[in-house]
């Protein structure tokens, strides 16, 4: 039986398909939240936000040369970082507006749950691939020190924009991982390798 037809390959494809749906839903929710965030924070939707420390960038050089495991590990590190950043944004949002804008807080909390669920989903894929899952301490640098109110707003805008890009990248990564490669048909699959 070829590795592409093995139960672990079928499970990997199923997990990738579910991950693609999760990432697509997350991206749609992020785009909706971006509109509300820009309006609530009084920002210009076309505002340019420079790369900020601690915010993972979705762009990658030589994307097509990455292995499936590299893709999963980079995604996991990014979503763990986003989980910390969104938690910080939610805390700052509550401090700034209290319960005055509960809708935005609920949307941020819901997005935080989606990011956490997606990170867990990536961990499941890594377990299937028989790879060790890096600890939380390897998720990246700690959140930046307290920022001014305007810097917090801009960082929040940057976090949401980059998260939307990561959702697109995650879909591409999971589609690539779900594809049976010529090597998996002739040799043991990633999940079956020692």
C-alpha positions in Angstrom: 0.0 0.0 0.0 1.4 3.4 -1.0 2.0 5.9 1.8 -0.5 8.3 0.1 -3.2 5.7 0.7 -2.2 5.0 4.3 -4.5 5.8 7.2 -2.0 8.4 8.5 -1.9 10.1 5.1 -5.8 10.2 5.0 -5.8 11.6 8.5 -3.3 14.3 7.5 -5.4 15.3 4.5 -8.5 15.5 6.7 -6.7 17.6 9.3 -5.3 19.8 6.6 -8.8 20.2 5.1 -10.2 21.2 8.5 -7.3 23.5 9.1 -8.0 25.2 5.8 -11.6 25.8 6.7 -10.6 27.1 10.2 -8.0 29.5 8.6 -10.5 30.7 6.0 -13.1 31.5 8.7 -10.5 33.2 10.8 -9.4 35.4 7.9 -13.0 36.4 7.2 -13.4 37.3 10.9 -10.2 39.2 11.0 -11.2 41.3 7.9 -14.5 42.1 9.6 -12.8 43.0 12.8 -10.3 45.2 11.0 -13.1 47.4 9.7 -14.6 47.7 13.2 -11.2 48.2 14.8 -10.2 51.0 12.4 -13.5 52.8 13.0 -13.5 52.4 16.8 -9.9 53.5 17.1 -10.3 56.5 14.8 -7.7 55.3 12.4 -7.4 55.7 8.7 -7.9 52.3 7.0 -5.1 53.1 4.6 -2.6 54.0 7.4 0.8 52.5 6.8 2.1 50.5 9.7 5.8 49.6 9.9 6.8 46.1 11.0 6.6 46.0 14.8 8.7 44.0 17.1 7.0 40.7 18.1 4.5 40.7 15.3 5.3 37.7 13.0 5.5 38.5 9.3 3.7 36.2 6.9 6.1 36.9 4.0 8.7 34.2 3.5 11.6 33.8 1.0 11.8 30.6 -1.0 8.4 29.4 0.3 8.3 26.6 -2.2 11.6 25.1 -0.7 10.2 24.7 2.8 9.3 21.2 4.1 5.9 20.4 5.5 7.4 20.3 9.0 9.0 23.7 8.5 5.7 25.2 7.4 3.9 23.8 10.4 6.5 24.9 12.9 6.6 28.5 11.5 2.8 28.6 11.6 2.7 27.3 15.1 5.2 29.9 16.3 3.3 32.7 14.6 -0.1 31.7 16.0 1.4 31.4 19.5 2.8 34.9 19.1 -0.6 36.2 17.8 -2.3 34.6 20.8 -0.1 36.6 23.2 -0.5 39.8 21.1 -4.3 39.4 20.9 -4.5 38.8 24.7 -2.5 42.0 25.2 -4.7 43.9 22.8 -7.8 42.7 24.6 -6.5 43.8 27.9 -5.5 47.2 26.5 -8.9 47.5 24.9 -10.6 46.9 28.2 -8.4 49.5 29.9 -9.0 52.1 27.2 -12.8 51.7 26.7 -14.0 49.7 29.6 -17.4 48.3 28.7 -18.2 51.2 26.5 -17.3 49.2 23.4 -18.1 45.7 24.5 -18.7 44.6 20.8 -15.0 45.1 19.9 -13.9 43.4 23.0 -16.1 40.4 22.3 -14.8 40.2 18.7 -11.2 40.3 19.9 -12.0 37.6 22.5 -13.6 35.4 19.8 -10.6 35.9 17.5 -8.3 35.0 20.4 -10.2 31.7 20.8 -9.9 31.0 17.0 -6.2 31.6 17.1 -5.8 29.4 20.1 -7.9 26.6 18.5 -5.8 26.9 15.3 -2.6 26.7 17.2 -3.9 23.5 18.9 -4.9 22.2 15.4 -1.3 22.8 14.2 0.0 21.0 17.2 -2.2 18.0 16.3 -0.7 18.0 12.8 2.8 18.1 14.2 2.0 15.1 16.5 0.7 13.2 13.4 4.0 14.0 11.7 5.7 12.5 14.7 7.6 15.7 15.3 8.3 17.2 18.7 6.2 20.3 19.5 8.2 23.2 20.7 7.4 24.6 24.1 5.6 27.9 24.6 8.9 29.5 25.5 10.0 29.0 21.9 7.0 31.0 20.6 9.1 34.1 20.1 10.0 37.2 22.0 7.9 38.5 24.8 5.4 41.3 24.0 6.9 44.7 23.7 6.9 47.1 26.7 3.9 49.4 27.3 3.3 51.7 24.4 1.6 55.0 24.1 -2.1 54.9 23.3 -1.5 55.8 19.7 1.3 53.2 19.4 -1.1 50.6 20.8 -3.7 51.4 18.2 -1.2 51.2 15.4 0.3 48.0 16.8 -3.2 46.5 16.9 -3.8 47.5 13.3 -0.6 45.9 12.4 -1.4 42.7 14.3 -4.8 42.3 12.6 -3.4 43.0 9.2 -0.6 40.5 9.6 -2.9 37.9 11.1 -5.1 38.2 8.0 -2.0 37.6 5.9 -1.0 34.6 8.1 -4.4 33.1 7.6 -3.8 33.2 3.8 -0.3 31.8 4.2 -1.7 29.0 6.5 -4.2 28.0 3.8 -1.4 27.8 1.2 0.8 25.8 3.7 -1.9 23.4 4.6 -2.8 22.8 0.9 0.8 22.1 0.1 1.0 19.7 3.1 -2.2 17.9 2.0 -0.8 17.2 -1.5 0.7 13.8 -2.0 4.2 14.3 -3.2 5.9 11.9 -5.6 8.3 11.0 -2.7 5.4 10.0 -0.4 4.1 7.5 -3.0 7.4 5.8 -3.3 8.8 6.2 0.2 7.3 6.3 3.7 5.4 9.5 4.4 6.4 12.1 6.9 4.1 10.6 9.5 5.8 7.2 9.1 9.4 8.4 9.1 11.4 7.7 12.2 
